[in-house]
Amino acid sequence: MTYSIFDSTGNLLDAFTDRAAALDCLAGIAQAEPESANDVFLITQDDDGNAVGETVYASAVSIPA
């Protein structure tokens, strides 16, 4: 699986093979740039490049206190 983080214009910001690391990065983006949290999202892809599961927006990720 590949966990890719994109912005609203389709630019790849980062990619991970570990979901937890990808979600941590997404939460970090939401914390650092809360005004863009609705414009940055995570997509999961299988080994063939097909999107699987639901899109996760940075605004929906819990930010550590």
VODREN-692302 format. One record per residue: x, y, z of N, C-alpha, C in turn; residue in three letters; residue number from 0. Coordinates in pm, 1 decimal. Layout:
<rs>
<r n_east="X" n_north="Y" n_up="Z" ca_east="X" ca_north="Y" ca_up="Z" c_east="X" c_north="Y" c_up="Z" residu="ALA" num="NUM"/>
...
</rs>
This chain:
<rs>
<r n_east="83.0" n_north="-117.5" n_up="0.0" ca_east="0.0" ca_north="0.0" ca_up="0.0" c_east="87.9" c_north="124.5" c_up="0.0" residu="MET" num="0"/>
<r n_east="37.5" n_north="227.2" n_up="-64.8" ca_east="102.8" ca_north="357.3" ca_up="-64.9" c_east="1.6" c_north="458.6" c_up="-13.8" residu="THR" num="1"/>
<r n_east="46.7" n_north="545.3" n_up="74.4" ca_east="-37.0" ca_north="649.1" ca_up="134.2" c_east="18.0" c_north="782.5" c_up="86.3" residu="TYR" num="2"/>
<r n_east="-56.4" n_north="848.6" n_up="-2.6" ca_east="-8.8" ca_north="970.3" ca_up="-67.1" c_east="-86.7" c_north="1090.8" c_up="-17.5" residu="SER" num="3"/>
<r n_east="-14.2" n_north="1198.1" n_up="10.2" ca_east="-75.2" ca_north="1323.2" ca_up="54.4" c_east="-67.5" c_north="1422.3" c_up="-61.4" residu="ILE" num="4"/>
<r n_east="-183.4" n_north="1478.4" n_up="-95.5" ca_east="-195.3" ca_north="1573.2" ca_up="-205.5" c_east="-255.4" c_north="1704.1" c_up="-156.5" residu="PHE" num="5"/>
<r n_east="-230.1" n_north="1811.4" n_up="-232.7" ca_east="-301.7" ca_north="1935.5" ca_up="-207.0" c_east="-418.1" c_north="1945.9" c_up="-305.6" residu="ASP" num="6"/>
<r n_east="-499.0" n_north="2050.8" n_up="-293.3" ca_east="-620.6" ca_north="2061.7" ca_up="-373.4" c_east="-594.8" c_north="2077.8" c_up="-522.6" residu="SER" num="7"/>
<r n_east="-472.9" n_north="2113.9" n_up="-560.8" ca_east="-441.3" ca_north="2126.7" ca_up="-703.3" c_east="-384.2" c_north="1998.0" c_up="-761.3" residu="THR" num="8"/>
<r n_east="-375.1" n_north="1893.1" n_up="-677.6" ca_east="-328.1" ca_north="1764.0" ca_up="-725.2" c_east="-178.7" c_north="1742.6" c_up="-712.3" residu="GLY" num="9"/>
<r n_east="-109.8" n_north="1835.2" n_up="-648.4" ca_east="34.0" ca_north="1819.1" ca_up="-627.4" c_east="59.9" c_north="1718.0" c_up="-516.1" residu="ASN" num="10"/>
<r n_east="147.0" n_north="1623.4" n_up="-543.0" ca_east="188.0" ca_north="1526.4" ca_up="-442.5" c_east="280.6" c_north="1595.0" c_up="-343.6" residu="LEU" num="11"/>
<r n_east="241.7" n_north="1595.5" n_up="-216.2" ca_east="323.4" ca_north="1657.4" ca_up="-112.5" c_east="418.8" c_north="1558.3" c_up="-49.4" residu="LEU" num="12"/>
<r n_east="371.8" n_north="1433.9" n_up="-31.8" ca_east="454.9" ca_north="1330.1" ca_up="29.3" c_east="387.1" c_north="1195.1" c_up="9.1" residu="ASP" num="13"/>
<r n_east="463.0" n_north="1088.1" n_up="22.0" ca_east="408.5" ca_north="952.9" ca_up="9.7" c_east="477.5" c_north="862.0" c_up="111.1" residu="ALA" num="14"/>
<r n_east="401.7" n_north="766.7" n_up="161.9" ca_east="449.9" ca_north="678.1" ca_up="267.9" c_east="406.9" c_north="534.8" c_up="239.0" residu="PHE" num="15"/>
<r n_east="476.5" n_north="439.8" n_up="298.2" ca_east="433.4" ca_north="300.6" ca_up="294.4" c_east="371.5" c_north="260.8" c_up="427.1" residu="THR" num="16"/>
<r n_east="377.8" n_north="351.2" n_up="524.9" ca_east="322.5" ca_north="326.9" ca_up="658.0" c_east="207.1" c_north="424.6" c_up="683.4" residu="ASP" num="17"/>
<r n_east="87.3" n_north="371.0" n_up="710.1" ca_east="-31.4" ca_north="455.0" ca_up="729.1" c_east="-16.8" c_north="548.5" c_up="849.1" residu="ARG" num="18"/>
<r n_east="35.9" n_north="498.9" n_up="958.8" ca_east="49.9" ca_north="581.9" ca_up="1078.6" c_east="140.9" c_north="701.3" c_up="1051.4" residu="ALA" num="19"/>
<r n_east="249.1" n_north="679.7" n_up="980.8" ca_east="340.8" ca_north="788.8" ca_up="947.3" c_east="271.9" c_north="891.1" c_up="857.5" residu="ALA" num="20"/>
<r n_east="192.2" n_north="842.5" n_up="762.9" ca_east="119.4" ca_north="933.1" ca_up="673.5" c_east="18.1" c_north="1016.5" c_up="750.8" residu="ALA" num="21"/>
<r n_east="-53.6" n_north="953.6" n_up="843.1" ca_east="-151.9" ca_north="1027.5" ca_up="923.4" c_east="-84.0" c_north="1127.4" c_up="1015.8" residu="LEU" num="22"/>
<r n_east="32.1" n_north="1092.2" n_up="1069.4" ca_east="108.6" ca_north="1185.5" ca_up="1152.1" c_east="150.0" c_north="1308.2" c_up="1070.4" residu="ASP" num="23"/>
<r n_east="193.5" n_north="1284.8" n_up="949.6" ca_east="232.9" ca_north="1394.4" ca_up="861.5" c_east="112.2" c_north="1482.5" c_up="829.8" residu="CYS" num="24"/>
<r n_east="-0.4" n_north="1419.9" n_up="800.2" ca_east="-123.3" ca_north="1493.1" ca_up="769.6" c_east="-165.9" c_north="1578.2" c_up="889.1" residu="LEU" num="25"/>
<r n_east="-156.8" n_north="1522.5" n_up="1008.6" ca_east="-189.8" ca_north="1597.3" ca_up="1129.5" c_east="-93.2" c_north="1713.7" c_up="1148.4" residu="ALA" num="26"/>
<r n_east="32.3" n_north="1692.2" n_up="1117.9" ca_east="131.6" ca_north="1799.1" ca_up="1127.8" c_east="102.1" c_north="1913.9" c_up="1033.1" residu="GLY" num="27"/>
<r n_east="56.9" n_north="1879.6" n_up="913.5" ca_east="18.7" ca_north="1982.5" ca_up="816.4" c_east="-101.6" c_north="2061.1" c_up="868.9" residu="ILE" num="28"/>
<r n_east="-199.9" n_north="1990.4" n_up="922.1" ca_east="-319.3" ca_north="2056.5" ca_up="975.9" c_east="-283.2" c_north="2148.8" c_up="1091.6" residu="ALA" num="29"/>
<r n_east="-188.6" n_north="2107.6" n_up="1172.2" ca_east="-148.3" ca_north="2188.8" ca_up="1287.2" c_east="-67.3" c_north="2310.8" c_up="1241.7" residu="GLN" num="30"/>
<r n_east="21.3" n_north="2292.6" n_up="1146.7" ca_east="107.5" ca_north="2400.7" ca_up="1100.3" c_east="33.6" c_north="2500.8" c_up="1011.3" residu="ALA" num="31"/>
<r n_east="-62.1" n_north="2450.4" n_up="934.4" ca_east="-134.5" ca_north="2534.9" ca_up="839.4" c_east="-284.5" c_north="2507.3" c_up="847.5" residu="GLU" num="32"/>
<r n_east="-350.1" n_north="2544.9" n_up="958.3" ca_east="-492.0" ca_north="2513.0" ca_up="974.7" c_east="-581.7" c_north="2571.6" c_up="866.0" residu="PRO" num="33"/>
<r n_east="-539.8" n_north="2681.7" n_up="805.6" ca_east="-620.5" ca_north="2743.0" ca_up="700.2" c_east="-624.9" c_north="2658.0" c_up="573.2" residu="GLU" num="34"/>
<r n_east="-531.3" n_north="2567.2" n_up="556.4" ca_east="-530.4" ca_north="2481.6" ca_up="437.6" c_east="-570.2" c_north="2337.4" c_up="468.1" residu="SER" num="35"/>
<r n_east="-616.5" n_north="2311.0" n_up="590.1" ca_east="-648.4" ca_north="2173.2" ca_up="630.6" c_east="-758.8" c_north="2109.7" c_up="546.7" residu="ALA" num="36"/>
<r n_east="-847.7" n_north="2190.7" n_up="489.6" ca_east="-953.3" ca_north="2135.8" ca_up="403.4" c_east="-905.1" c_north="2111.3" c_up="261.6" residu="ASN" num="37"/>
<r n_east="-783.3" n_north="2155.1" n_up="231.0" ca_east="-730.4" ca_north="2144.3" ca_up="95.9" c_east="-619.8" c_north="2040.9" c_up="82.0" residu="ASP" num="38"/>
<r n_east="-588.4" n_north="1970.1" n_up="189.8" ca_east="-483.0" ca_north="1869.0" ca_up="188.3" c_east="-544.4" c_north="1736.2" c_up="230.5" residu="VAL" num="39"/>
<r n_east="-515.2" n_north="1631.1" n_up="155.4" ca_east="-580.9" ca_north="1503.4" ca_up="181.4" c_east="-489.9" c_north="1385.2" c_up="153.4" residu="PHE" num="40"/>
<r n_east="-529.0" n_north="1272.4" n_up="210.9" ca_east="-456.3" ca_north="1146.6" ca_up="199.7" c_east="-538.3" c_north="1048.1" c_up="117.6" residu="LEU" num="41"/>
<r n_east="-472.4" n_north="984.4" n_up="23.0" ca_east="-535.0" ca_north="879.0" ca_up="-57.4" c_east="-452.0" c_north="752.3" c_up="-40.7" residu="ILE" num="42"/>
<r n_east="-519.2" n_north="640.5" n_up="-21.2" ca_east="-452.7" ca_north="511.0" ca_up="-10.8" c_east="-462.3" c_north="440.5" c_up="-145.6" residu="THR" num="43"/>
<r n_east="-349.7" n_north="385.0" n_up="-190.0" ca_east="-346.1" ca_north="312.8" ca_up="-316.7" c_east="-288.4" c_north="173.7" c_up="-294.8" residu="GLN" num="44"/>
<r n_east="-347.1" n_north="76.0" n_up="-365.4" ca_east="-293.5" ca_north="-59.9" ca_up="-357.6" c_east="-169.1" c_north="-70.0" c_up="-445.5" residu="ASP" num="45"/>
<r n_east="-111.5" n_north="-187.8" n_up="-453.6" ca_east="12.9" ca_north="-206.3" ca_up="-528.3" c_east="-1.9" c_north="-184.5" c_up="-678.6" residu="ASP" num="46"/>
<r n_east="-126.0" n_north="-186.5" n_up="-727.7" ca_east="-151.7" ca_north="-161.1" ca_up="-869.5" c_east="-183.3" c_north="-14.7" c_up="-897.0" residu="ASP" num="47"/>
<r n_east="-182.8" n_north="68.5" n_up="-792.4" ca_east="-210.7" ca_north="210.8" ca_up="-809.0" c_east="-356.4" c_north="248.8" c_up="-800.6" residu="GLY" num="48"/>
<r n_east="-442.3" n_north="152.0" n_up="-767.2" ca_east="-584.8" ca_north="180.8" ca_up="-754.5" c_east="-615.0" c_north="241.4" c_up="-618.2" residu="ASN" num="49"/>
<r n_east="-697.6" n_north="346.1" n_up="-617.1" ca_east="-737.9" ca_north="407.4" ca_up="-491.0" c_east="-827.9" c_north="311.1" c_up="-414.5" residu="ALA" num="50"/>
<r n_east="-801.2" n_north="297.0" n_up="-285.9" ca_east="-882.7" ca_north="210.8" ca_up="-199.7" c_east="-920.2" c_north="289.5" c_up="-74.2" residu="VAL" num="51"/>
<r n_east="-1034.7" n_north="258.8" n_up="-18.2" ca_east="-1078.3" ca_north="327.4" ca_up="102.1" c_east="-1125.5" c_north="468.4" c_up="72.2" residu="GLY" num="52"/>
<r n_east="-1141.0" n_north="544.8" n_up="178.2" ca_east="-1192.1" ca_north="680.5" ca_up="165.6" c_east="-1079.2" c_north="782.7" c_up="173.3" residu="GLU" num="53"/>
<r n_east="-1102.0" n_north="896.4" n_up="113.0" ca_east="-1009.3" ca_north="1008.4" ca_up="121.7" c_east="-1014.8" c_north="1064.4" c_up="263.4" residu="THR" num="54"/>
<r n_east="-899.3" n_north="1095.5" n_up="319.8" ca_east="-891.2" ca_north="1152.8" ca_up="454.5" c_east="-835.0" c_north="1294.4" c_up="441.9" residu="VAL" num="55"/>
<r n_east="-915.0" n_north="1392.5" n_up="481.4" ca_east="-870.5" ca_north="1531.9" ca_up="477.5" c_east="-795.7" c_north="1566.9" c_up="605.4" residu="TYR" num="56"/>
<r n_east="-699.1" n_north="1656.2" n_up="594.1" ca_east="-621.1" ca_north="1698.0" ca_up="710.6" c_east="-711.1" c_north="1754.3" c_up="818.1" residu="ALA" num="57"/>
<r n_east="-820.1" n_north="1817.6" n_up="780.2" ca_east="-912.0" ca_north="1876.3" ca_up="877.0" c_east="-983.7" c_north="1770.6" c_up="960.2" residu="SER" num="58"/>
<r n_east="-982.8" n_north="1644.9" n_up="916.8" ca_east="-1051.4" ca_north="1537.3" ca_up="987.2" c_east="-958.0" c_north="1455.9" c_up="1077.3" residu="ALA" num="59"/>
<r n_east="-828.6" n_north="1488.5" n_up="1074.6" ca_east="-730.4" ca_north="1413.7" ca_up="1152.1" c_east="-715.4" c_north="1478.5" c_up="1289.3" residu="VAL" num="60"/>
<r n_east="-711.5" n_north="1397.1" n_up="1392.2" ca_east="-691.6" ca_north="1448.9" ca_up="1527.6" c_east="-550.9" c_north="1503.8" c_up="1542.3" residu="SER" num="61"/>
<r n_east="-544.5" n_north="1623.4" n_up="1596.3" ca_east="-415.6" ca_north="1688.4" ca_up="1617.9" c_east="-377.1" c_north="1667.1" c_up="1764.4" residu="ILE" num="62"/>
<r n_east="-257.4" n_north="1614.3" n_up="1788.9" ca_east="-216.0" ca_north="1591.8" ca_up="1927.7" c_east="-213.2" c_north="1723.7" c_up="2006.1" residu="PRO" num="63"/>
<r n_east="-248.9" n_north="1715.5" n_up="2132.3" ca_east="-251.5" ca_north="1837.4" ca_up="2216.7" c_east="-113.4" c_north="1880.8" c_up="2256.1" residu="ALA" num="64"/>
</rs>
